[in-house]
């Protein structure tokens, strides 16, 4: 953590030189998960040419390395600089609910840079931000993740405690931030299967269960990279209560919103994740 804090004090233009070096190593020398990325892109974009997919792949690795140094920068970045670099285009979509003392679900996907999106939400949005996270096996990186995300007031909720914390904090005006586009890989994860990026794909069933339990409206924030180090987030209302007990319509709405933002900016999604590693049983 000491070394990471020192590194985070380096100006971003210099950190991006480190990102360029990491890109060269990961893309050309090590080939970090390139076979996985190529497979995911081929299956998701069969209509694109090999050249187009190669361009997406290369840009993805550049964005991934930028994401790494930008996340380190969260340890010391000022509120002013973060707000300048991550802009919420329409925070009023949340304000309409906050004015009614209505908590909401804040949905997004693993689109770069989702870490900046979460932390800057505490600066832009007129309510508190809780976020659901998975504890990491490395204590150092788990602490690093929490320190960066919590700097401006976000409240962490471990994913297996979501139901209990949603009830315990029900009288607090807040948005519960969720990224539910990764593979639900734990043995006790209930899965919902649907079509996503031209493939049969499993999603967390828990999103529908949380929506039913809270009866909160759901706003999806898509992220667009304007240029290096600068992003815009735009919110779209994707679901509103009442939700029926066994309905997974909110999951379908989330899937469509995630797919839409991926197609708008293909290189910005986390293609190195083994998203389709299991088939439906």
ChimeraX attribute file (.defattr): number of C-alpha atoms within 10 A of each C-alpha:
attribute: neighborCount
match mode: 1-to-1
recipient: residues
	/A:1	12
	/A:2	7
	/A:3	7
	/A:4	13
	/A:5	15
	/A:6	13
	/A:7	16
	/A:8	20
	/A:9	15
	/A:10	14
	/A:11	11
	/A:12	17
	/A:13	11
	/A:14	10
	/A:15	20
	/A:16	19
	/A:17	13
	/A:18	16
	/A:19	23
	/A:20	15
	/A:21	14
	/A:22	20
	/A:23	24
	/A:24	16
	/A:25	13
	/A:26	18
	/A:27	18
	/A:28	12
	/A:29	10
	/A:30	11
	/A:31	13
	/A:32	15
	/A:33	14
	/A:34	18
	/A:35	10
	/A:36	16
	/A:37	20
	/A:38	18
	/A:39	15
	/A:40	19
	/A:41	21
	/A:42	16
	/A:43	13
	/A:44	17
	/A:45	17
	/A:46	12
	/A:47	10
	/A:48	12
	/A:49	10
	/A:50	14
	/A:51	9
	/A:52	11
	/A:53	21
	/A:54	15
	/A:55	11
	/A:56	19
	/A:57	22
	/A:58	16
	/A:59	15
	/A:60	23
	/A:61	27
	/A:62	22
	/A:63	23
	/A:64	25
	/A:65	20
	/A:66	24
	/A:67	21
	/A:68	17
	/A:69	20
	/A:70	22
	/A:71	20
	/A:72	21
	/A:73	24
	/A:74	24
	/A:75	23
	/A:76	16
	/A:77	19
	/A:78	12
	/A:79	15
	/A:80	10
	/A:81	9
	/A:82	19
	/A:83	19
	/A:84	14
	/A:85	18
	/A:86	24
	/A:87	21
	/A:88	23
	/A:89	12
	/A:90	16
	/A:91	16
	/A:92	14
	/A:93	15
	/A:94	25
	/A:95	15
	/A:96	12
	/A:97	17
	/A:98	19
	/A:99	11
	/A:100	9
	/A:101	14
	/A:102	18
	/A:103	25
	/A:104	24
	/A:105	26
	/A:106	25
	/A:107	26
	/A:108	25
	/A:109	25
	/A:110	20
	/A:111	26
	/A:112	24
	/A:113	27
	/A:114	20
	/A:115	19
	/A:116	22
	/A:117	25
	/A:118	20
	/A:119	23
	/A:120	25
	/A:121	26
	/A:122	22
	/A:123	19
	/A:124	18
	/A:125	19
	/A:126	19
	/A:127	22
	/A:128	18
	/A:129	27
	/A:130	24
	/A:131	23
	/A:132	18
	/A:133	18
	/A:134	11
	/A:135	16
	/A:136	11
	/A:137	8
	/A:138	9
	/A:139	10
	/A:140	10
	/A:141	13
	/A:142	13
	/A:143	14
	/A:144	18
	/A:145	19
	/A:146	16
	/A:147	14
	/A:148	20
	/A:149	24
	/A:150	19
	/A:151	17
	/A:152	16
	/A:153	14
	/A:154	24
	/A:155	18
	/A:156	19
	/A:157	20
	/A:158	12
	/A:159	15
	/A:160	13
	/A:161	11
	/A:162	18
	/A:163	15
	/A:164	11
	/A:165	15
	/A:166	17
	/A:167	11
	/A:168	10
	/A:169	11
	/A:170	12
	/A:171	11
	/A:172	13
	/A:173	18
	/A:174	24
	/A:175	28
	/A:176	23
	/A:177	25
	/A:178	19
	/A:179	20
	/A:180	21
	/A:181	22
	/A:182	17
	/A:183	18
	/A:184	19
	/A:185	15
	/A:186	7
	/A:187	6
	/A:188	7
	/A:189	14
	/A:190	13
	/A:191	16
	/A:192	18
	/A:193	15
	/A:194	14
	/A:195	12
	/A:196	17
	/A:197	19
	/A:198	12
	/A:199	12
	/A:200	13
	/A:201	22
	/A:202	24
	/A:203	24
	/A:204	20
	/A:205	19
	/A:206	20
	/A:207	20
	/A:208	20
	/A:209	20
	/A:210	15
	/A:211	25
	/A:212	19
	/A:213	15
	/A:214	18
	/A:215	17
	/A:216	22
	/A:217	22
	/A:218	26
	/A:219	23
	/A:220	24
	/A:221	24
	/A:222	25
	/A:223	27
	/A:224	21
	/A:225	18
	/A:226	11
	/A:227	9
	/A:228	12
	/A:229	18
	/A:230	15
	/A:231	20
	/A:232	19
	/A:233	21
	/A:234	16
	/A:235	21
	/A:236	15
	/A:237	16
	/A:238	18
	/A:239	20
	/A:240	15
	/A:241	13
	/A:242	12
	/A:243	20
	/A:244	14
	/A:245	11
	/A:246	10
	/A:247	14
	/A:248	19
	/A:249	13
	/A:250	21
	/A:251	25
	/A:252	20
	/A:253	16
	/A:254	25
	/A:255	20
	/A:256	16
	/A:257	20
	/A:258	25
	/A:259	18
	/A:260	14
	/A:261	19
	/A:262	21
	/A:263	14
	/A:264	11
	/A:265	15
	/A:266	21
	/A:267	23
	/A:268	25
	/A:269	23
	/A:270	21
	/A:271	23
	/A:272	20
	/A:273	15
	/A:274	15
	/A:275	18
	/A:276	16
	/A:277	10
	/A:278	13
	/A:279	9
	/A:280	9
	/A:281	3
